[in-house]
Structure formats: C-alpha cells, structure tokens
C-alpha cells in the first residue's frame, strides 16, 4: 500500500471559469493529465495526500462535482486546506456532506495525525509571505495572528502524531500547503515547532512556475520537498 502526495489540483470540473490553463502551456489539459497520471500509478489500496488548493468552489455545496471527481479516482485521499479552498467548512459538516452524497474515499488531515504505512502524517496549512509582492512590514498585524493560529493547529497535529509515533516507532512527516521556508522567507514560528518535534521531512505546495528549481532542499536538518501539481508534471509523487 503506497502513499503518494500532490498539491494544488485547482479543480473546476464543471464551469471551467477558473481553469488554470490561462497560466501557460504546462497547465494545458491539466485535468486530463491529473486523471491519466493518477490512474496510471495509484491503486485502490494506496493513499494520496493532497495538501490544499483542491477546488475553486466557493461553498461546500459547489465543491460537490470536484469532490466526486476526486472520489472516482483510485485510492484513499487525505485532503488539507489551502489558501484558495473557500469551500472548506468544519470537518464534521464536510464529513456529513460527503456521506450524504456518497463520497467514500476522502478524509481529512486537519488538526489531527494519521498513521500510514511507513510513517505518521501530520501538518497544517502553514503561512507564507512572498516578500517580492508583499513587503513584511505591510502584513505584520495579520501575519502574527495567522501564524499563531497555524502554530496551534500544527501542534495539535504533531501532538497526536507523537503519540502514534511512540506507539509504532514510525517517522513523523509534516505536510503543508504553504512552504515554511522558501527563498528568503522563513516562518520562524513554524520552523521552531518542527525542530521541537524532531520532524526531519516536510512536503509543501503553493509555489507555481519555478520549474528550474530543485525539488528538494534542506534548512538546517530538515528536508523540504515541493509537490505542487504543475511542478510534478501532474503526476502524484510516491513517498518512500
């Protein structure tokens, strides 16, 4: 039972009004690419982690076609919240909505941790400021509030992960939508938490268009991997 990861599906399977195809050649036919690649490598007993920016829908009800599209793909899916997932509600409401609509293969990695083959999955949305677009001084007020909230969510997840790891001896791997570190940005608050819980591997999405960048880099003793869908060529990446 393999575990895969891919972020930033950016689905709009009905109206196509928010198609990512406007962002260049790499995105052309991306829905078909995701479906074809996914069905080629993922089997029904596998798990795929999707760290955010899943659907362009604005409400949970509007997300139904996209969720059914994901549900029809092979494997179990563990989804996380991204900055564009405006359809996201409470986990209890979303689980109820999924059950009422026959969606059976999607669950949530959100304020919790999940034991998988080989490791424990934990994480949160995180936070990121692109300093080339948003100078740090212009977002200080919101930055502190948002990061504190994400630190709380991350600790909830890692506390549960730690218990599971102590019982099983498995490694804890953290997943984020936003990169905790990228270029000259470092989210010190989140990085301190990762060090506190001895997390040595992280996966993140959100970043697009950086196709010449290496997919793996290290910050101190923590390894980071970028798994945005377009960066991966829309092919879910296996976690080993």
Secondary structure, DSSP 4 states (H G I P E B T S, - for coil): --EEE-B---B--SS-TT-GGGG-GGGTTHHHHHHHHHHHH--TT-EEEEES--B--SSTTTTHHHHHHHHTSSSEEEEE--TT-TT---HHHHHHHHHHTT--SEEE-SSS-EEETTEEEEEE------TTTS-GGGSHHHHHHHHHHHHHHHHHHHHHHHHHHHHH-PEEEEEESS-SEETTEE-HHHHHHHHHTT--EEEE----S-TTS-SEEEETTEEEEE-BTTTTTT-PEEP-
